[in-house]
Amino acid sequence: MTKDGNFKKVVRRHAQETGQRYTEALTDLEGLNDRIYHEPDGDRLLVHLRDRYGIDAVAATKLSVHKTYVFRIDRNDGVPWIARAFPPARSRAGVEGDAAVLRFLEQHDFPAERLAVDDAVSDFDGSAVLVTEFVETVPMPDGQGFGIMGDLLGRLHALPYDESVSRPGGASGEDPHRMGRPRQDLLAGLAFLDAVDTKVAAADRERFERLLDQVRSADDGDGLPEALLHGNLLNAPDHAVMSKNGPVAINWKASGRGPRLADLAYLLWGTGDWSPSRRTNEERVDAVVSAYRRHVELTDEELDRLEGVMYIRPLYLVCIGYRRDLTNGVQFNEWAFIEPPEYFTSTAAATRAAFRS
């Protein structure tokens, strides 16, 4: 079979596994770059914001090499803003959903970034733009970060149900076609892998197939107790920052209703010591659990399924990285996100012990 024939076979398999038609699956795989990568022009964005809001915006500075659509907007007439000019593939309705979540959080005095203006979503060069207030940061207190993150998640998951923020959430959503519940991370992972299936070297095929099987069989958290999720909260500056008034959770693109365990499992995954052996850090686990359970107690089923759910986001990260490196001709070596399996087992065990103590 030709290389083209092999790819058609992969597309058919992808369609079957994701419940899509062949043409939809083909778009899913071939349109990834256009949907994910977006670098808006900062100068044009400044002009748009001046015209839209009548502000004296003077500089647009990219804040991340990874999120090339996120800018700090400095002004002569007020405090800075953050402007997120999302990829065009992300619908305006999705960005309006972000704004609705932030309004809800402000109503409940939850420590999140705030909208810069009431009408915080606008259209710019085919993209939807969200503007929020810039948060002036101070250093996170030494040794307290994991407890602070656990407290933020517990407070978030304890908030009352509200129809205005009932959209499905929990998936990373780097591909705007795969936003929603955590299962979308796994479907996105399949797309990342299937997109480069025909480029995998024979020597790497066995490990690649094992990764595919892990993604296919992962526990997506379906059926577990639900809450409003942040979707991407780690003890890291891209996820939450410390202000003079306390911690502030930022970047709410992945937020929405979903299994609360997915949020907590991702935070717990991030508690480990980053070393070749990736060992469980029980002190950090205890800090997360102690803070979280001031607001929420997990069910026995959640504790039993924790290890499986903990794989969702790390698998996603491996898949997106695998595609990136293979596309760029680089050897992928970020397997530590999902290895060793003993780390997941021991971290889940430490979490169960902490909750049941």
C-alpha positions in Angstrom: 0.0 0.0 0.0 1.3 3.5 -0.8 2.0 6.1 1.8 -1.2 7.9 0.6 -3.1 4.6 0.9 -1.7 4.2 4.4 -2.9 7.6 5.4 -6.4 6.9 4.0 -6.5 3.8 6.2 -5.5 5.9 9.2 -8.3 8.4 8.4 -10.9 5.6 8.2 -9.7 4.3 11.5 -9.8 7.7 13.1 -13.4 8.3 11.7 -14.5 5.0 13.3 -12.9 5.6 16.6 -14.2 9.2 16.9 -17.6 8.7 15.4 -17.0 11.0 12.5 -17.6 10.8 8.8 -14.5 10.3 6.6 -14.4 13.9 5.5 -14.7 15.2 9.0 -11.9 12.9 10.2 -9.7 14.1 7.3 -10.3 17.7 8.3 -9.6 16.7 12.0 -6.2 15.5 11.0 -5.1 17.8 8.2 -6.4 21.1 9.7 -4.6 20.9 13.0 -1.9 23.5 12.3 -4.4 26.1 11.1 -6.7 25.5 14.1 -4.0 25.5 16.8 -1.4 28.0 15.8 -2.3 31.7 15.7 -0.1 34.8 15.8 -2.1 38.0 15.5 -0.5 41.3 14.7 0.0 43.2 17.9 0.0 46.6 16.2 -3.3 45.9 14.5 -4.7 44.6 17.8 -3.9 47.9 19.4 -5.7 49.8 16.7 -8.7 47.5 17.2 -8.8 48.0 21.0 -8.5 51.8 20.6 -11.4 51.9 18.1 -13.5 49.4 20.1 -13.1 50.8 23.6 -11.8 54.3 23.2 -8.7 53.6 25.2 -5.2 55.0 24.7 -3.5 51.7 24.1 0.2 52.1 23.4 1.9 48.7 23.5 1.0 45.1 22.9 3.5 42.6 24.4 3.3 38.8 23.9 3.3 37.1 27.3 4.2 33.5 26.2 6.1 31.7 23.5 3.4 29.0 23.7 0.2 31.2 23.8 1.2 33.5 20.9 -2.3 35.1 20.9 -2.1 36.5 24.5 -0.9 40.1 24.9 -0.3 42.5 27.7 -1.9 45.8 26.6 -0.2 48.9 28.1 -2.2 52.1 28.2 -1.6 55.8 28.8 -5.0 56.2 30.4 -5.3 53.4 32.8 -4.0 50.1 34.2 -2.9 47.4 31.7 -5.2 44.8 30.2 -4.7 41.3 28.9 -6.1 40.7 25.4 -6.5 37.1 24.2 -7.1 37.1 20.4 -8.0 33.4 20.1 -7.4 31.3 16.9 -10.1 31.9 14.3 -11.3 28.3 14.7 -12.5 29.1 18.2 -16.1 30.4 18.0 -17.2 33.7 19.4 -19.7 31.8 21.4 -16.9 29.9 23.1 -15.2 33.1 24.1 -18.5 34.6 25.3 -18.7 31.5 27.5 -15.3 32.4 29.0 -16.7 35.8 29.8 -19.8 34.3 31.4 -17.7 32.1 33.6 -15.7 35.1 34.8 -18.9 37.1 35.5 -20.2 34.2 37.6 -16.9 33.9 39.5 -16.9 37.6 40.3 -20.5 37.4 41.5 -19.3 34.7 44.0 -16.2 36.6 45.0 -14.0 33.8 43.6 -10.3 34.9 43.1 -10.1 34.9 39.4 -9.0 37.5 36.8 -11.8 40.0 36.1 -13.2 41.3 32.9 -11.7 44.6 31.8 -15.1 46.0 30.7 -18.7 44.7 30.6 -18.6 44.2 26.9 -15.4 42.2 27.0 -15.6 40.2 23.8 -15.1 41.6 20.3 -14.3 40.6 16.8 -10.9 41.2 15.3 -9.5 39.9 12.0 -11.7 36.8 12.1 -10.9 36.1 15.7 -12.8 36.7 19.0 -10.9 38.8 21.5 -11.4 38.7 25.3 -10.0 41.5 27.4 -9.4 41.1 31.2 -7.6 43.1 33.8 -3.9 42.6 34.1 -2.9 41.1 37.5 0.2 42.6 39.2 2.0 39.7 40.7 4.1 39.1 43.8 6.1 36.0 44.6 4.2 32.9 45.7 5.0 32.1 49.3 7.7 29.5 49.6 6.3 26.0 50.1 2.7 27.0 50.0 1.8 26.8 46.4 0.2 23.3 46.4 -2.0 24.1 49.4 -3.1 27.3 47.7 -4.0 25.5 44.5 -5.9 22.8 46.4 -7.8 25.5 48.2 -8.7 27.3 44.9 -10.0 24.0 43.4 -12.0 23.1 46.5 -13.6 26.6 46.6 -14.4 26.4 42.8 -15.9 22.9 43.0 -18.0 23.9 45.9 -19.7 26.7 44.1 -23.5 26.2 43.4 -24.7 25.0 40.1 -25.7 27.8 37.7 -27.2 27.3 34.2 -25.1 30.3 32.9 -21.9 28.3 33.4 -23.1 24.9 32.5 -21.2 24.5 29.3 -19.1 21.3 29.2 -15.5 21.9 30.4 -12.3 20.3 31.5 -10.5 19.7 28.2 -7.4 21.7 27.4 -8.9 22.9 24.1 -5.7 23.8 22.2 -7.6 22.5 19.2 -10.8 24.5 19.2 -12.5 21.5 17.6 -11.9 19.5 20.8 -13.2 21.7 23.6 -15.6 20.4 26.3 -15.4 17.5 28.7 -12.2 15.7 29.5 -12.9 13.0 26.9 -12.2 15.7 24.3 -8.5 15.6 25.5 -8.4 12.0 24.6 -10.0 12.4 21.2 -7.6 15.3 20.5 -4.8 13.0 21.6 -5.9 10.4 19.0 -6.0 13.2 16.3 -2.4 14.3 17.2 -1.2 10.8 16.9 -3.1 9.7 13.9 -2.0 12.9 12.1 1.6 11.6 12.1 1.0 7.8 12.1 2.5 7.4 8.6 5.7 9.2 9.7 6.5 6.9 12.6 9.8 5.0 12.1 9.7 1.3 12.3 11.9 1.3 15.4 9.4 3.5 17.2 6.2 1.7 16.0 5.7 -0.6 19.0 5.9 2.3 21.6 3.7 4.4 19.4 1.0 1.7 19.3 1.2 1.3 23.1 0.6 5.1 23.4 -2.4 4.8 21.1 -3.8 2.0 23.2 -3.3 4.0 26.4 -5.3 6.9 24.9 -8.1 4.6 23.6 -8.5 2.9 27.0 -8.1 5.9 29.4 -10.7 6.6 32.0 -12.4 9.9 31.0 -14.1 10.4 34.3 -17.6 10.0 32.9 -20.3 9.4 35.5 -18.4 10.9 38.4 -19.7 13.9 40.5 -19.5 17.1 38.6 -18.7 20.8 39.3 -17.6 23.9 37.5 -14.0 23.1 36.4 -11.1 25.3 35.8 -9.6 22.7 33.4 -6.0 23.6 33.7 -4.9 24.5 37.3 -1.4 23.6 38.2 1.0 25.2 40.7 2.7 27.3 37.9 2.5 30.9 36.8 0.6 30.1 33.6 -2.3 28.8 35.6 -2.5 30.9 38.8 -0.6 33.8 40.2 -0.2 35.6 43.5 -1.4 39.2 43.8 -1.0 41.5 46.7 -4.5 40.5 47.7 -4.0 36.8 47.4 -4.0 34.0 44.7 -5.7 34.6 41.4 -6.6 31.8 39.0 -6.1 32.8 35.4 -6.7 31.3 31.9 -10.3 30.0 32.0 -10.5 28.8 28.4 -11.0 25.2 29.5 -13.6 26.0 32.2 -17.0 24.5 32.3 -19.1 21.7 33.8 -17.4 18.3 34.1 -16.1 15.6 36.5 -14.4 17.4 39.3 -11.9 14.6 39.7 -10.3 15.5 36.4 -9.3 19.0 37.8 -8.0 17.5 41.1 -6.2 14.6 39.4 -4.2 17.0 37.1 -3.1 19.1 40.1 -2.1 15.9 42.0 -0.2 14.7 39.0 1.9 17.9 39.2 2.9 17.3 42.8 5.7 14.8 41.9 9.4 15.4 42.0 10.6 15.9 38.5 13.5 13.4 38.3 14.3 10.4 36.1 12.5 8.2 38.5 9.5 10.7 39.1 8.8 10.0 42.7 5.6 10.8 44.7 5.9 13.7 47.1 3.6 12.9 49.9 4.0 16.2 51.6 2.7 18.0 48.5 -0.1 15.5 48.1 -1.1 16.1 51.7 -1.0 19.9 51.2 -3.4 19.6 48.2 -5.8 17.2 49.9 -5.9 19.1 53.2 -6.8 22.3 51.5 -9.2 20.8 49.0 -11.2 18.8 51.6 -12.0 22.0 53.6 -14.6 22.5 50.8 -15.2 19.1 49.1 -14.9 15.4 50.1 -14.4 12.9 47.3 -16.6 9.8 47.0 -15.2 6.3 47.2 -15.7 5.9 43.5 -13.7 9.0 42.8 -10.9 7.7 45.0 -11.0 4.3 43.3 -10.8 5.8 39.8 -8.2 8.5 40.6 -5.2 6.7 39.1 -7.0 6.2 35.8 -8.3 9.7 35.6 -4.9 11.1 36.5 -3.7 10.0 33.0 -6.0 12.1 31.0 -4.1 15.4 30.7 -0.5 13.8 30.8 -1.5 11.6 27.9 -2.8 14.7 26.1 0.5 16.5 26.7 2.5 13.5 25.4 0.3 13.3 22.3 0.5 17.0 21.4 4.3 16.9 22.0 4.8 13.7 20.0 3.1 15.2 17.0 5.0 18.5 17.3 8.4 16.8 17.5 7.8 14.3 14.8 6.5 17.0 12.5 9.7 19.0 13.2 11.9 16.0 12.7 12.9 15.9 16.4 13.2 12.8 18.5 10.4 12.9 21.1 11.7 12.4 24.7 9.0 13.7 27.0 7.8 10.3 28.1 8.2 11.3 31.8 4.7 12.9 31.5 3.2 9.3 31.7 6.1 7.3 33.1 6.8 5.5 35.3 3.4 4.0 35.9 4.4 3.4 39.5 4.3 7.2 40.0 0.6 7.3 39.2 -0.1 4.3 41.4 1.8 5.6 44.4 0.4 9.2 44.0 -3.1 7.8 43.9 -2.4 5.7 46.9 -1.0 8.6 48.9 -4.1 10.7 47.9 -6.5 7.9 49.1 -4.6 7.7 52.4 -4.8 11.5 52.9 -8.5 11.6 52.2 -9.3 8.6 54.4 -7.1 9.7 57.3 
